[in-house]
Amino acid sequence: MEITEVQVYPIDEDKLKAFVTITLDDCFVVRDIKVVKGHRGLFVAMPSKKRKDGTFVDTAHPLDSRTRRMLEDKILGRYQFELNRKGSQEIAH
């Protein structure tokens, strides 16, 4: 499996920092991934839905730690790239 596209939509909120859409193998899209600022720094939260009992369950997620790490590295790398790019554009104007 290869992540063939990562689209980052930065948000300027206290904890929520971005929404992310990824494409896998140019044929499968996962939307509503979030970049969240936690106590230990940024982390990736997979798409989820709220259950009747108030808890949340992921609607899509990696099944092993290697795949999770690969997703996180790609997503957080692209998030940082977009922040740097946005900062450069603001300076240029």
N, C-alpha and C positions, 0 to 999 in steps of 0.2 A: 504494500500500500504506500502510495506517495501523496503527500499534500501538494497539489499542483497550483493552488491559488490561496492566498490569505488576504482578505479585505478587512481593514481595521477602521472602525468609526469611533474616533475618540469622543469621550463625554467628559465634561468638567464638573464632576460631582465629588462629594467627599470620599466615598468608597468605590463607587462604580466609575471605572476609568475608560472603558471602551466596550462596544459591542463588536463581535468578530463573526465573519462568515468564512468558512473554509470549503474548498473543493478538493475531493479525493479522486485521484486517478482521472481527472478531467470528466468525471461522470456522476459524481454524487456530492450533494451540497449539504452542509450542516450550518444552520443559522442560529443566532441567539446565544452564541458562546460569549462569555463575559470576561473581561480583565478587571479584577477586583483588588483593591488595596486592603490588605489585612495587617494583622499585628506584626507579622514577620516579612512584610513586603508584598509584592504583587503575586497574584496567583490566577489561574485560569479556572473558571467555573463553567461546567458544561450546561447545555440547555436542560431545563427542568420544568416540572409542573407541580402545582400545589394539590395535594390530596385533600379529601374531605376532612381528615383529622388535623389539618394544618401543617403537616410535614411536607417536605419536598422530595421528589424522586427524579433522578436524571432521566431524560428521554433518549439521550444518546451519550455514550461514554466509552473510553478505551477499556479493554478487558485485561490488560496487563500493564505493569509499571513501565516497561520499555516503550510501549506505544504512547502512554500518557506523557512520558518525558519528551518524546519526539514532538508531540503536539504542543506541549508547553513551550519548548525551545523555539519552535517555528512561530507560534503566536506571539510570545513575548518579544522575540527578536523583531518581528514585523511591527509590533506596537512601538517599540523603542525607535525603529527606523522612521515611522510616521511622526512621532513626537519631534525627532531631530529635524526632519524635513519641514514640518510645520514651523518650528522655531526659526529655521533658515529663511523661510518665506516671509515671516513677520519682520525679521531684521532687514531683509532686502527692501521692503516697502517703506 
